């Protein structure tokens, strides 16, 4: 391969690899200052206690703790169109973990995406973690280094060419590793500043909820406006997008704490976020995140739009709903406590993009246990029972009658998502 050609492939590899998860960040000085506004457990004598909180807030377990594995021992399989990534071992094991890393090296990995022996792929969202203060990084390091070491190697990434050219990340970082993330909301309050740090740095919300340019970087012109994640989509969580689906600050706080609000329950990629991370945050921090997402002057939640299709158009979908959905979700869509969420004004039905609704009907949703005594029973998938046309009719009925959306789902739309 000619040198110029190899360099171009390297740039493509680095850019495309980013599509898997990461990108973005914020001015480190500003964020570090903002982090002091309401920093959790700031008075804790043991930094490990604060580090434990921060590791949960950063949702580290989602990628570094396998379903049947030891805590933080890695091995989580992350599939992508470009190959397979595996979460690394971040226990203090000296052979396969981070046991030989110094606090400086740990901070550099979070801040610059550079481990002692290699550049990291942005499947580890260092482009958001770059915003973490050094104090918080050191607390996280102290907590992780106090965990039980696990002498277990994570499987090697299995990436296609040219995405396996790891050194290409240094070239991607030059134009795209920035020191700022644009805000979708506006505010100056202490709660807004604290929420900004929690959502942008620790929670790295933009990694899924902001669309990306063709080279993989976050689209700074569209912060938190939602993004397609292959078959599913991360919804718009800008103030306008949330208000359009009926969300208030109190609803968001309840949802992040429990996984359930009257707009629906967490499912898909959002369920582990609640299960492993946000349910453990303090009420003050959850309130701060809600304040940041909606802004200091939150827009009023919008009422459900009137039905935009006539009864004849929706008759076939209603028949299917009564046959396969009403037993759990009720004939009127009110749902059943601890069994199935309400369809009435459900946030998924109020999204302009129907993909999440369609995929949920096709694939079903596993049984879910939420914090406290709340739970939702398993929802079966109907990919084998319903044709593309029937599923489109069902989706249109739900979107039009319960979500205030246009009945514009076609059989072709369903077919592409199977």
Residue, then its C-alpha position, 0 to 999 in steps of 0.5 A: x500500500x502506498x504511504x499516502x493511501x495508508x494515511x488516508x485509510x488510517x484517518x478513515x479508521x480513526x474517524x469511523x471508529x468514533x461512530x461507535x460511541x464517543x466524542x466531544x468535551x468541554x473547557x477543563x478549567x471551567x468544568x473543574x470549577x463548575x464541579x465544585x458546585x454541589x460536588x457529592x460527598x465533598x466532605x467525605x474523609x475517604x476519597x474512595x467513598x466519593x470515588x465510588x459515587x463518581x464511578x457510578x455517575x460515570x456509568x463505568x460498570x456498563x462497559x467494564x462489568x460483564x453480566x456474569x463477570x466480576x466487577x470491573x473485570x471487563x469482557x463486555x461485548x460491544x458489537x458494531x458495524x466495524x467489528x467487536x469491541x470488548x470492555x477492558x479490565x479496570x481492576x487493580x490487577x497488575x497483569x491485565x488491569x490497571x494495577x501498574x497505572x499511576x494516578x497521572x496515567x489514569x487521568x491521562x487516559x480519561x483526559x486524552x484517551x492515551x493509556x500507558x501503552x496505547x491510544x484508546x479507541x473512543x468507544x471509551x468516551x474520553x472525549x466526554x471524560x476529558x471534562x472531569x476535574x483532576x480531583x474527581x479523576x483521582x477519587x475514581x482512581x482511588x476507588x478502583x485501585x481499592x477493588x479486588x484485582x481480577x487476573x483476567x484478560x479481556x478478549x482482543x478487539x475484533x475489528x475490520x480493516x481499516x478500523x483495526x489501525x489503532x494508531x490512527x486515533x492520534x490523527x483523529x484527535x488532532x481536529x476533533x478532541x476539543x475542549x468545549x461541548x455546546x449546550x442545548x439549554x441555557x442557564x447560570x444557576x448553581x444547579x444548572x452548572x452542576x447538572x452540566x458537569x454531571x450530564x456532559x462529563x460524568x454522564x456523557x449524554x452527548x455520546x448517544x444523544x447528539x448526531x455525528x458528522x460523517x467523520x465521526x465527531x459530534x455535530x456541534x450545531x445539533x447538541x442533544x437533538x437525538x441520534x440514530x444508533x443503528x436500529x434504535x434511536x437516542x431521542x431528542x433531549x433538548x429543552x424543546x424536544x423534552x417539552x414536546x413529549x410532555x416532560x417536566x423537571x420533576x418527571x425527569x428526576x423521577x425517571x432518572x431515579x426510578x426508571x419509571x415516569x408517567x411518560x413510560x419506563x426506561x428500556x433498551x440502552x437507557x435501562x442499564x443507565x438507570x440500573x447501573x448509574x442514575x438510580x444511585x445519584x443524590x436527589x440534588x444531583x438528579x435535580x441538577x441534571x433535570x435543570x441542565x437538560x431543561x434550562x433555568x427557564x424550562x419550557x412548558x410541557x406541551x399538551x398531546x396533539x389531537x388525532x390527525x387521522x380518521x377512524x377508518x384509517x386507524x381501524x385495522x391498527x385498533x383491531x390488532x391492538x385489541x388482539x395482541x396489546x390490550x391484555x397488558x396495556x389495557x383497551x384504553x391504553x392506561x397500562x397496568x401497574x407493575x405489568x405494562x406501561x401506559x400508552x397514553x401520552x407515552x414518550x416513545x409514541x410522541x417521538x417523530x421518529x417511529x423506530x424505537x416503537x417499531x423495534x420494541x414491537x418487533x423484538x419485545x422487551x425483557x422483564x425489568x426490575x426497577x429500583x424499589x418494588x417497581x417492575x415491568x413484566x416481559x413484553x413479547x416480540x411480534x416479528x413472527x406474528x405480524x407482517x410488515x403491513x400489520x405492524x405498520x398499522x399497529x404503529x400508526x394507530x398507537x402514534x396517532x391516538x396516543x402520541x399525537x403523531x402522524x400515521x405515516x409509518x409504512x410497511x417498508x419502514x418496518x421491513x428496514x428495521x427487521 
